[in-house]
Amino acid sequence: MKRKLTLTIDEEAIAKGKAFAQRQGRSLSQLVEERLSSMPDDSFDDFIKRWAGIAKQLPRMDTGDERYDHLAKRYLNAK
């Protein structure tokens, strides 16, 4: 069963979406429906909940690598 849905979207995004839909030979509604239908189900959300924040629990390694130090400071709250 189809239902009407009202969305509030930036005018520029609407124009881009309509142009893309036209090039694809579809309506904007069809494209939005396809995107929403292709979204992962709740099992993906469960995976994210299970693994979110796991990096913060890892011990900080002293590698002397500037890239690692930057990422460790940003994501592991290391000094």
SVG drawing of the C-alpha trace seen along z (x, -y; Angstrom):
<svg xmlns="http://www.w3.org/2000/svg" viewBox="-2 -26 60 35">
<polyline fill="none" stroke="black" stroke-width="0.4" points="0.0,0.0 1.3,-3.4 1.0,-6.5 1.7,-10.1 4.6,-11.6 5.5,-15.2 9.3,-16.0 11.0,-19.3 14.1,-19.4 16.4,-22.2 15.4,-23.5 18.8,-22.9 18.7,-19.2 15.2,-18.9 16.4,-20.2 19.3,-17.9 17.1,-15.0 14.6,-15.7 17.2,-16.1 18.8,-12.8 15.5,-11.1 14.7,-12.3 18.0,-11.1 17.2,-7.7 13.7,-7.6 12.1,-7.5 10.2,-9.8 11.8,-11.4 9.3,-9.4 10.5,-6.2 14.1,-7.0 13.4,-8.0 11.4,-4.8 14.2,-2.6 16.7,-4.3 14.6,-3.8 13.9,-0.2 17.6,0.6 18.5,-0.7 19.9,2.0 17.5,3.6 17.7,3.4 20.3,6.2 22.8,3.7 21.8,1.3 22.4,4.1 25.9,4.6 26.7,0.8 25.4,0.8 27.5,3.8 30.8,2.4 30.3,-1.4 33.0,-2.8 35.2,0.3 38.2,-1.6 38.1,-3.7 38.7,-0.6 41.8,0.4 45.2,-0.4 47.1,-3.3 50.3,-2.0 53.4,-4.3 54.5,-3.9 56.0,-7.4 53.9,-7.6 52.4,-11.0 49.4,-9.7 48.7,-7.2 49.2,-9.8 46.7,-12.1 44.1,-9.4 44.7,-8.2 44.2,-11.7 41.1,-12.1 39.4,-8.7 40.9,-7.3 41.1,-10.5 44.8,-9.8 47.3,-12.5"/>
</svg>
